[in-house]
Amino acid sequence: MAHNTAVNLARSNTASGFGFLSGRAGFEIGQSLIGYSSDSTYARALLVGILNTLLVAVSGIVTATIIGFLIGIGRLSHNWLIAKLCTVYVEIFRNIPPLLVIFFWYLGVLSVLPQPRESLGLPFSMFLNNRGLAFPKPIFETGMIAVGIALLIAIVVTIVMARWAHKRQAATGQPFHTVWASIGLIVGLPLLVFVVSGFPLSFDVPVAGKFNLTGGSVVGPEFISLYLALSFYTASFIAEIVRGGIRGVPKGQSEAAGALGLHPSGVTRLVVVPQALRIIIPPLTSQYLNLTKNSSLAIAIGFSDLVAVGGTILNQSGQAIEIVCIWGIVYLSLSILTSLFMNWFNAKMALVER
């Protein structure tokens, strides 16, 4: 294999190695979280693709988890209508391929929206049209650094306070309600610093013109359709994992909590779900990995993720082996990091045996 590769590279006069990454990219990228232009290097373009992949993966995982938990709990609802609607949702999305879901959002929903000059007005100065979602662009001034530091301090203090409250309750049996204190710290402290710093934040609001929108930021339909499709598709599998985890909790736990006078919602939130998490977390890891890898389907609708950007670079430079290696390394690294985090979280949730 190595000999044939070397012969073919020599025959096509293609130099091996990663030196091509310093060359000029020469193509534009529709959505970028960092500064990028056609004069940027191939390495910069790949970095943009990696960040776009991370954006889809992280936002999709958060949304799919929330929807999946709601649908999974809804399937066990005593309300017949809610339970049947959740069942229909799961059966539909679990039995169609994710690419079809992506095309549904991209071609069946977003592409039929009005033109930019007829944009749908949304709250908070946002506009929706077939070119995406336009929203006010935040402009940060110097004082926002102090606000960020205040937020970090508030989070650290909240974590320390939560641990102290847990130890205090274990030692004395007296609970300390940290919810309001945490909200006061995480919201109040940064808000106080924000006011003292002279409101160091302004917004560039999009304005509807005669033919187009000006100002603000725009999230393209490619990202929106990919994000919604992967979120709703993966949520159907997470819902079944959640339902199975809740079913795995002995029924006597719910009966005992009810005998103590807990409200049914309190039984679910305080007794059933915490125990079900120990069953849910391991298979949940697989769904997170699947969502991350399914983000490569973005190439079907032209979203500039790692695979799409790498494919363009491959066509221009001919460095197929190097690009495929970069794809493999990046996705392997993301999968390993996700697995390590979920294994750590699973160990934290496990029962501590004496």
LUMBA-958914 format. One record per residue (C-alpha): residue number from 1; residue in three letters; x, y, z. Coordinates in steps of 0.1 Angstrom, whole numbers, plus 2048, in hexadecimal, padded with zeros to 3 digits. Layout:
- NUM  Ala  X  Y  Z
...
This chain:
- 1  Met  800  800  800
- 2  Ala  81C  818  809
- 3  His  82F  80F  7E9
- 4  Asn  811  815  7D3
- 5  Thr  809  835  7E4
- 6  Ala  82C  842  7DF
- 7  Val  82C  837  7BA
- 8  Asn  80A  848  7B4
- 9  Leu  815  868  7C5
- 10  Ala  835  869  7B0
- 11  Arg  822  862  790
- 12  Ser  809  87E  797
- 13  Asn  826  895  7A2
- 14  Thr  814  89B  7C3
- 15  Ala  82B  8A4  7E1
- 16  Ser  821  893  801
- 17  Gly  821  8A4  823
- 18  Phe  80E  8C0  834
- 19  Gly  821  8DD  826
- 20  Phe  803  8E6  810
- 21  Leu  7F0  8F2  82F
- 22  Ser  804  913  82D
- 23  Gly  7F7  91A  809
- 24  Arg  7DC  933  800
- 25  Ala  7B9  924  802
- 26  Gly  7AA  939  7E7
- 27  Phe  785  931  7EF
- 28  Glu  76B  941  805
- 29  Ile  759  930  822
- 30  Gly  735  93A  829
- 31  Gln  735  938  84F
- 32  Ser  753  93D  865
- 33  Leu  758  942  88A
- 34  Ile  77A  952  885
- 35  Gly  788  96A  86C
- 36  Tyr  78D  95A  84A
- 37  Ser  790  965  826
- 38  Ser  79B  956  805
- 39  Asp  7BE  962  80C
- 40  Ser  7C0  94C  82B
- 41  Thr  7D4  92C  82C
- 42  Tyr  7C7  909  828
- 43  Ala  7CF  903  84D
- 44  Arg  7B8  921  856
- 45  Ala  79D  913  840
- 46  Leu  79F  8F1  851
- 47  Leu  79D  902  873
- 48  Val  77D  913  868
- 49  Gly  76F  8F2  85E
- 50  Ile  779  8E2  87F
- 51  Leu  768  8FE  893
- 52  Asn  749  8FB  87E
- 53  Thr  748  8D6  885
- 54  Leu  74C  8DD  8AA
- 55  Leu  730  8F7  8A9
- 56  Val  718  8DE  899
- 57  Ala  722  8C2  8B0
- 58  Val  720  8D5  8D1
- 59  Ser  700  8E8  8C9
- 60  Gly  6F0  8C9  8BB
- 61  Ile  6F9  8B4  8D9
- 62  Val  6EA  8CD  8F2
- 63  Thr  6CA  8D1  8DE
- 64  Ala  6C6  8AC  8D7
- 65  Thr  6CB  8A4  8FC
- 66  Ile  6B0  8BC  907
- 67  Ile  697  8B1  8ED
- 68  Gly  6A0  88C  8F3
- 69  Phe  69A  88F  918
- 70  Leu  679  8A1  913
- 71  Ile  66D  888  8F9
- 72  Gly  679  86A  90D
- 73  Ile  667  875  92D
- 74  Gly  649  87F  917
- 75  Arg  646  85B  90A
- 76  Leu  640  850  92E
- 77  Ser  626  86B  935
- 78  His  604  860  942
- 79  Asn  5F5  879  929
- 80  Trp  5EA  864  90B
- 81  Leu  5EF  880  8F2
- 82  Ile  612  88A  8FD
- 83  Ala  61D  866  8FF
- 84  Lys  610  85F  8DB
- 85  Leu  61F  87E  8CC
- 86  Cys  641  876  8DB
- 87  Thr  63E  853  8CE
- 88  Val  636  85F  8AB
- 89  Tyr  655  877  8AC
- 90  Val  66C  85B  8B6
- 91  Glu  65F  842  89C
- 92  Ile  661  85B  880
- 93  Phe  684  869  886
- 94  Arg  694  847  890
- 95  Asn  689  837  86F
- 96  Ile  695  850  855
- 97  Pro  6B9  857  84C
- 98  Pro  6C9  877  85A
- 99  Leu  6D1  884  837
- 100  Leu  6AC  884  82F
- 101  Val  6A5  898  84E
- 102  Ile  6C0  8B1  844
- 103  Phe  6B0  8B5  821
- 104  Phe  68E  8B9  831
- 105  Trp  699  8D7  845
- 106  Tyr  6AF  8E5  82A
- 107  Leu  699  8E0  80B
- 108  Gly  676  8DC  81B
- 109  Val  677  8F7  836
- 110  Leu  692  911  833
- 111  Ser  694  914  80D
- 112  Val  66E  91D  80B
- 113  Leu  672  93A  823
- 114  Pro  66D  95D  815
- 115  Gln  688  971  803
- 116  Pro  69E  989  818
- 117  Arg  689  9A7  80F
- 118  Glu  66A  995  81C
- 119  Ser  67B  987  83B
- 120  Leu  666  97B  858
- 121  Gly  66B  993  875
- 122  Leu  673  981  896
- 123  Pro  676  98F  8BA
- 124  Phe  697  9A0  8C5
- 125  Ser  69D  9AF  8A2
- 126  Met  6A2  98E  891
- 127  Phe  698  985  86D
- 128  Leu  693  963  85D
- 129  Asn  694  95C  837
- 130  Asn  6A1  943  81F
- 131  Arg  6C4  94F  824
- 132  Gly  6C4  947  849
- 133  Leu  6BE  958  86A
- 134  Ala  6CA  97C  86F
- 135  Phe  6CF  988  892
- 136  Pro  6E0  9A6  8A4
- 137  Lys  706  9A3  8A5
- 138  Pro  715  9A9  8C7
- 139  Ile  731  9C3  8C8
- 140  Phe  747  9BD  8E7
- 141  Glu  75B  9DA  8F6
- 142  Thr  778  9D9  90E
- 143  Gly  764  9D6  92D
- 144  Met  755  9B5  923
- 145  Ile  776  9A4  92E
- 146  Ala  76D  9AD  952
- 147  Val  74A  9A0  94D
- 148  Gly  758  97F  941
- 149  Ile  770  97D  95E
- 150  Ala  753  984  976
- 151  Leu  73F  967  966
- 152  Leu  75C  94F  96A
- 153  Ile  760  959  98F
- 154  Ala  73A  955  994
- 155  Ile  73B  932  985
- 156  Val  759  927  99B
- 157  Val  749  935  9BA
- 158  Thr  728  923  9B2
- 159  Ile  73B  902  9AE
- 160  Val  74D  906  9CF
- 161  Met  72C  910  9E0
- 162  Ala  71A  8F1  9D2
- 163  Arg  735  8DA  9DF
- 164  Trp  735  8EB  A01
- 165  Ala  70F  8E8  A03
- 166  His  711  8C3  9FA
- 167  Lys  72A  8BC  A15
- 168  Arg  716  8D0  A2E
- 169  Gln  6F7  8BD  A27
- 170  Ala  709  89B  A29
- 171  Ala  718  8A5  A4B
- 172  Thr  6FA  8B7  A5B
- 173  Gly  6DC  8AD  A47
- 174  Gln  6D3  8D2  A42
- 175  Pro  6CE  8DB  A1D
- 176  Phe  6DA  8FB  A0E
- 177  His  6C7  906  9F0
- 178  Thr  6E2  911  9D7
- 179  Val  6CA  918  9B9
- 180  Trp  6C2  93C  9C0
- 181  Ala  6E5  943  9CD
- 182  Ser  6F4  935  9AD
- 183  Ile  6DC  949  997
- 184  Gly  6E5  968  9AB
- 185  Leu  70A  963  9A6
- 186  Ile  70A  958  982
- 187  Val  6F2  973  977
- 188  Gly  6F6  98E  991
- 189  Leu  71C  991  993
- 190  Pro  722  994  96D
- 191  Leu  704  9AC  96A
- 192  Leu  712  9C2  985
- 193  Val  734  9C3  974
- 194  Phe  723  9CA  953
- 195  Val  711  9E8  962
- 196  Val  730  9F5  973
- 197  Ser  745  9F2  953
- 198  Gly  72D  A09  941
- 199  Phe  719  9EF  92D
- 200  Pro  736  9E4  916
- 201  Leu  71F  9D3  8FD
- 202  Ser  70D  9DF  8DF
- 203  Phe  6FB  9CE  8C2
- 204  Asp  6FC  9D2  89C
- 205  Val  6D8  9CD  894
- 206  Pro  6CE  9BF  872
- 207  Val  6B8  9D7  85E
- 208  Ala  6A0  9CD  842
- 209  Gly  6A7  9DF  822
- 210  Lys  695  9E0  801
- 211  Phe  6A7  9C1  7F3
- 212  Asn  6BB  9B3  810
- 213  Leu  6C4  9B5  835
- 214  Thr  6E2  9CA  840
- 215  Gly  6F5  9C7  861
- 216  Gly  6F4  9AC  87C
- 217  Ser  6FF  988  878
- 218  Val  6F0  96C  863
- 219  Val  6EF  947  86A
- 220  Gly  6EB  936  848
- 221  Pro  6D0  91C  840
- 222  Glu  6EB  901  83C
- 223  Phe  6F5  903  861
- 224  Ile  6D1  906  86C
- 225  Ser  6C5  8E8  859
- 226  Leu  6E2  8D3  863
- 227  Tyr  6DF  8DD  888
- 228  Leu  6B9  8D7  889
- 229  Ala  6BB  8B6  876
- 230  Leu  6D7  8A6  88B
- 231  Ser  6C6  8B3  8AB
- 232  Phe  6A4  8A5  8A4
- 233  Tyr  6B1  885  895
- 234  Thr  6C9  87D  8B2
- 235  Ala  6AE  888  8CB
- 236  Ser  698  86B  8C0
- 237  Phe  6B3  852  8CA
- 238  Ile  6BA  864  8EB
- 239  Ala  695  863  8F3
- 240  Glu  695  83D  8F1
- 241  Ile  6B5  83C  907
- 242  Val  6A4  852  921
- 243  Arg  684  83E  920
- 244  Gly  698  81E  925
- 245  Gly  6AC  82D  941
- 246  Ile  68D  838  953
- 247  Arg  67D  816  94E
- 248  Gly  69C  807  95E
- 249  Val  696  818  97F
- 250  Pro  684  801  997
- 251  Lys  65F  80A  99A
- 252  Gly  662  809  9C0
- 253  Gln  677  828  9BF
- 254  Ser  65A  83C  9B0
- 255  Glu  641  82C  9C8
- 256  Ala  657  834  9E6
- 257  Ala  65B  859  9DB
- 258  Gly  636  85B  9D6
- 259  Ala  630  84D  9F8
- 260  Leu  645  869  A07
- 261  Gly  62E  882  9F7
- 262  Leu  643  88E  9DA
- 263  His  631  89C  9BC
- 264  Pro  633  887  99C
- 265  Ser  649  8A1  98C
- 266  Gly  65F  8A1  9AB
- 267  Val  661  87B  9A9
- 268  Thr  66D  87C  985
- 269  Arg  686  899  98B
- 270  Leu  694  88F  9AD
- 271  Val  692  869  9AE
- 272  Val  68D  859  98C
- 273  Val  6A3  86D  974
- 274  Pro  6C2  86E  98B
- 275  Gln  6C2  848  98D
- 276  Ala  6BA  844  968
- 277  Leu  6D8  859  95F
- 278  Arg  6EF  83C  96A
- 279  Ile  6DE  827  94F
- 280  Ile  6DB  843  935
- 281  Ile  6FE  851  934
- 282  Pro  711  834  923
- 283  Pro  6FB  830  904
- 284  Leu  6F7  856  903
- 285  Thr  71C  858  8FB
- 286  Ser  716  845  8DB
- 287  Gln  6FC  85D  8CF
- 288  Tyr  712  87B  8D6
- 289  Leu  72E  86A  8C1
- 290  Asn  715  862  8A5
- 291  Leu  709  886  8A4
- 292  Thr  72C  893  8A2
- 293  Lys  735  87C  885
- 294  Asn  714  882  873
- 295  Ser  71D  8A6  871
- 296  Ser  732  89C  853
- 297  Leu  711  89A  83F
- 298  Ala  714  8C0  83D
- 299  Ile  725  8BB  81C
- 300  Ala  704  8B2  80D
- 301  Ile  6F6  8D5  812
- 302  Gly  716  8E9  80F
- 303  Phe  71D  8F2  833
- 304  Ser  742  8F8  838
- 305  Asp  74B  8DE  852
- 306  Leu  76B  8CB  854
- 307  Val  762  8B2  838
- 308  Ala  755  8CD  820
- 309  Val  773  8E4  825
- 310  Gly  78B  8C6  823
- 311  Gly  77B  8BA  803
- 312  Thr  780  8DC  7F3
- 313  Ile  7A5  8DC  7FE
- 314  Leu  7A9  8B9  7F1
- 315  Asn  79C  8C2  7CE
- 316  Gln  7B3  8E1  7CC
- 317  Ser  7D3  8D2  7DA
- 318  Gly  7D0  8AD  7D2
- 319  Gln  7DC  8A4  7F5
- 320  Ala  7C3  888  7FA
- 321  Ile  7D7  873  813
- 322  Glu  7DE  891  82A
- 323  Ile  7BA  89E  829
- 324  Val  7AC  87C  832
- 325  Cys  7C5  878  84E
- 326  Ile  7BA  89A  85C
- 327  Trp  796  88F  85A
- 328  Gly  79D  86F  86D
- 329  Ile  7B2  880  888
- 330  Val  799  89B  88E
- 331  Tyr  77A  885  891
- 332  Leu  78E  86B  8A5
- 333  Ser  799  886  8BD
- 334  Leu  776  894  8C1
- 335  Ser  768  871  8C8
- 336  Ile  783  869  8E1
- 337  Leu  77E  88A  8F4
- 338  Thr  758  885  8F4
- 339  Ser  75D  862  902
- 340  Leu  775  86D  91D
- 341  Phe  75E  888  929
- 342  Met  73F  871  929
- 343  Asn  753  856  93B
- 344  Trp  75D  86F  955
- 345  Phe  739  87B  959
- 346  Asn  72D  857  95B
- 347  Ala  746  850  977
- 348  Lys  73A  86F  98A
- 349  Met  716  863  988
- 350  Ala  71E  83F  992
- 351  Leu  714  833  9B4
- 352  Val  731  834  9CD
- 353  Glu  736  812  9DD
- 354  Arg  744  810  A00
